[in-house]
Amino acid sequence: MSYPLHVAFIWHQHQPLYKSCLTGEYRLPWVRLHGVKDYLDLVLLLEKYPKLHQTVNLVPSLILQIEDYVAGKAIDPYLAATLTPTEQLTREQKEFAIQHFFDAQHHTLIDPHPRYSELYAQRLDKGEAWCLENWDQNDYGDLLAWHNVAWIDPLFWDDPDIARWLTQDRNFTLSDRQGIIEKHRQILSRILPQHRKMQENGQLEVTTTPYTHPILPLLADTQAGRVAVPLMQLPKKRFQWAEDIPRHLDKAWDMYKDRFGCEPRGLWPSEQSVSPAILPYVADRGFQWLCSDEATLGWTLKHFFHRNEYGTVCEPELMYQPYRLETPQGDLAIVFRDHRLSDLVGFTYSAMEPKAAATDLIGHLDAISQSLIDRQEGESTGLEKPWLVTIALDGENCWEFYQKDGIPFLESLYGQLSDRDDIRLVTVSEYIDEYPVRESLPAEKLHSGSWVDGSFTTWIGDPVKNRAWDLLTDARQTLAHHPEATETANPTAWEALYAAEGSDWFWWFGEGHSSNQDAMFDELFREHLFALYKSLNETVPEALLHPLERHENKHDGRPRNFIHPVINGLGDEQDWDQAGRVTVAGARGTMHRSSPIQRLWYGLDHLNFYFRFDFQGGKQPGVDFPPELHLFWYYPGQTMHNSPLPLADVPNVAPANYYFHHHLGIHLTNGATWLEEAADSHQWHGRSHQVQMGLQQCLEVAVPWSNLHVQPDWPLEVLAVLATDGHFVEYLPEDTLIPLRVP
């Protein structure tokens, strides 16, 4: 018997609790805005392809906030400003609108709308202060309207009201804005009923997450951070409150039963974080399966998953199946997502033509099938076992970067998959119902880790994150000293605790992640703890009255996420926001000549690695500084040919005297580019390439991984060199190399 390749898509829909425990106001609008853009359309689009089954995870804290908006109980500052007559806007509200009503990916949400794009260009070109002094009521009215219209998913643009607003373009009235917000409420009101209907019809499985999205292994014991990172610097105070785990699970379970009329089967553990300590609680509550990341499986099996240069896993039979975890409270099934395929959907395919991206994903699935067939013992040309590929990722943020919020990509993907009999999209529960789990993992050997590198470093270990844990530990201990404050007698205290235990605050604290709302996340975390102390009539610690860290614009540092810049030489601020950055000019001190390059930006996605060079204002290549830029890179630990820099006058100092494997030359005056690869006898051989270059206000470069024939996870280090007529002039950054890793 031959089986199709089974594929389980799991979309994770999550927002933290933005509601202030002190004022009752929603501080940020993302539940509402993602609600009208991402949650309903995803399943409505799937409904058009009944052959395809998928899983959607709805976090309880998200459900609560959706319901508040539907009931008219949620007011956020963006909503309040939108519904304020323009003549009554305060100066503070005007400043707020100018600063935050462009909080969107401008390529996909702002640029397609002429009036919105016009206002955005004024803010960029003339500055916030100019807008504040020169915009009239019509400008503010249009900005308030467009911020809310642009977030409405294109799937709903055939609605007569929405179609009218899209064509109206300008001169929006208060009545228009009230209508837009009412349309938001109508869309939000359909989210939960649509999920329930599709689950009852069998096309969808809805799963849940611990109540406020806490990292359960760290609630059990913050020492879990040292499983993956033995020398991790932990908080001064050990958080060890495993009894909070069943509280979060029980509240999620009860809420799910109330909204969906049945018991949940699957659990998405927050941030795919698992450990042996949490399994008995999960099984005891009645969950049947949970999911985590391939890194967790690799750590558990003590096996590193190798991939070939096309990204196909070399040991597919280890990854593409559920495993059984045996606990005294009952057995659990666990699936592990293919990290690379999930990231392709989440971070890379948005930069590709939609049909090509969909075809590429199906090509990867076909390659997995063929790899499994090639490793079978029999002679069959089909799959002899029912393997399961899990693709699990955030179901909201990625679509902001896709054309029309991902509709063309998903329609192409779903259309192609509907025509295939050898690929079958399933929910996790229907798969494990049909095919009993074949392999077991010792529950006590399960690795303690998350989807981020198989560790918890995103949420603990950084000095600021650790301070937050210490504050949480103090608050939890204070609550424990009040046995009379039960969940029935003092629900405010417990709700404040649950909110503070959520993972999101720790995500943004310290190094690693940053946004223009870091200060707000800091404040919300402290407000939750503040409310806990107040509800117990305890003195609020002084530390909760002050931010945990200074919230300034992050400067130099490594990339924080994948990037997908448009290569046109304009240096779009949003395109490079998550890139690594090195400040060059002035960094060498008074004894060194200042470099003509002020900053160097770098980043990557699954298609290319990217560089951007910002030149000093008014400086011209070939006139004020050397006309040639050379990029050299090598791959530490890999056995291959490497050659010295093919330039004259290279100084015998590190790293200029290193040997490299690839060389990209760029002539800044005529735009010529050439790619070379090291050969034997320290030679360089030319290679064909599809390198993109844009040179206007800055230099932007995209180098396709496909030109280099490198394998996933290889580290690489890059050096930039300025030269004139093939003669070395200078290198940068000084005394170091730029580190990257092939995704």
Steps between C-alpha positions, in 0.01 A plus 500: 500500500626847412426803719486870421733733683294643786553867583372674813489880484461651847435876514566663837282806571615693806502842660603583859266672744510866401237600756633704790410348836496851645295703252313234303623663179653301219847646446563361150266423206647180361214268595258721309725566201620143456143393564374680191800395291615152598278277711177473302634513145745215559222250568252649251758450228560141612125432495505541121720189479303235694748222418767677707495470880704711740549588867466846653610583853308777677663625819252568784637849562426580135146363521421712807613817328314427176185458706561831677526684167187329368309598817624860477693468826846558355632850433860549392672836436492445123128431512434798728683736266321357197160575653591852615376791283806644331427848636514354852830314462748608766857579409603178674257298287632665185857417598393145579330459163801634308731265690290182503233505229760387248583191707467265205713340229491784252563294184180300550275708727585864427644531147197343323277783628592836340376731776652289778827484305492878448473562875773245572732669251443836667594358837815339356611796288400794717504347848254460783537858621409639157189280485392611844524867404362479145239226479139611504188318619457319168854362524437362847158370404643314204788359703265373773279337238770346285683341792184302571394432140843378390501223762175349370584184310467515118270197521232741624557778246193399300284614792315812367600718796865399487509540122361852539766596757777363279388714207414805711871557562467824702271738691390237752247620755438391857199307369728316258740410780215379720386278216852361456522407868155339488624293205794393718255383764296305247806317367623424852160358594532231231836359609402252772174381335686432174766293676237304689298433184801374305610279789152348521513441123830314540720728288663675793643402836516778756757464778586708802793629703556552875280790608725807462775337292757433777818296451387196700849348553616825659193517723592153620858607567717775354792257531361347179688775318826320572404180321592646162738768635679351803683823585196725463493787749168447674291746704609553858177342624384161384147491364356157575120497491397187310159527665425790263523265201166322560340839571592625152399170339167482685402854403590436137308169503186650652500799267540273199210276603280803549580654159520188285261258665754219530826417673830600340731223386815687406718741697737753349736553795597866506799563273499122438672474838506155656678312778450172688360693796193629314390172338308350797290816528423503128400135498303525825294789361393275212698632204594235245776665302732799497756645263854626518794578272749281317776641721328347803483164323864528398612574856286214630639249250848650530489531124575804283267518200715545190358645180632492148560817302132506399391494864367142503549314828746215461333284770130559419369189677608648834315830462186425303296298747332549837660352811344354811582641844398267783406657834328351807205727418466360149672502163553810290583528132744771396575634153807702408482768235739526208666825604627591154172446316319696769746786465468500122129572537550735793790707374609431142217426258361851546797624296422267208238503227202322660464212251876439501501495880213251514668280239825516696330379820336211316837421345646468850218262595566293188870489591409373848284226346777396265756499780275273708445269203874482430565391859236225501615140503249385241486567128177698509486829313245632753510564872471176697411682824273798576756768587392839643670831420411770753515865393419716802540874527357834600176548311476879506818706475647349184210600273576869544797446266313304232318638199133553591555353844606162358183429301675442161758272667245295694262473203783371282618261771154369581405471135806291419459282810132437422608342173747266666414154630852425619497787754223506759440790738373378836437617852730348758215326681362331189848377415565342841147357499564329167861397557603391851829652614784263414797633696549603864725750673583456870303781662775563752748544214298766317716806451407819684486765233297714260477572129785754531822299474360236733564725800325759718751783448233719339316517834767459770874548552531861386552742793176689431299182450644367825397814689146449371503141626616620843210746514259226396643264766451761772140560393423127482643447847295791633184344361592167661514676838130583461318165518173686539547648151356210306402529137139531611561749779756716318488434125674833429822381661504175309415655165782749552738214577396301195546804278848569639601136449441535124800454275470818296646745751816294534529476120542877472716559808876540451688394191366295213172668401390858479209704370374855528269375778766364737419761764132406489574130549723592794221712650233234451709235675557727798134601509393137527726452802395839641136388485585175679653685796215751515236227501674346803534838677875455493758774451599524136878451461686809389650310205157469338474878475793525258573343160714188508728646234559813296299482181711658233539424133718193464816572308783263410433131536429177318187434291183457705295324232490414131482799267369536142619840374413642160839543328476849352767700684248698706564333839136472605487528881243223541683262267814513713343542843585145611844491336837489671680830514862613534589867540823561313573871456657650812533162670876489452581795722714807436807302391319349199368651180120507493344251260277630217251231602300608805310182570487146378172303520470125446237228519351202322200289412477158336558650155788744542738665736489877492738789553441871509769770515413855607749754367588833655270773373607657171784255441532351151671168413800549278519865603497517879578134573610181319275381217519126574336301779601139550323252728686190609363213704604159620338216691667413833539128559436398138765326292521682167732709288575847634708774342655833606351833399560549122612859554832681502647661811306286749652554849620195689259555789192309610239467365623646167756219476240225546412262217143504366274277289269746321565848364246750372638804323294815444609801295313790653529734203383275216295242695700197386486195730695175485501187718799274549568177687835384637671215316818300555841667499345813651322588178161663447248376240204703379145376564169590343274684739174686551630757748276805532642846566337838554700822536327831565486642850696195619630172361280192544609152396319164495706182447292186429590194704432297186807659335726369775405131534526509877311286748253608770643593839851565370659798676665762285702816567523800270755775445441819296791666319523831314744510209613715207595333171555170678716654774400453863402821683324394822282232652204514734376447757825550686683195642206267464277309259124512459348169620201337333353151473338341198131450594 
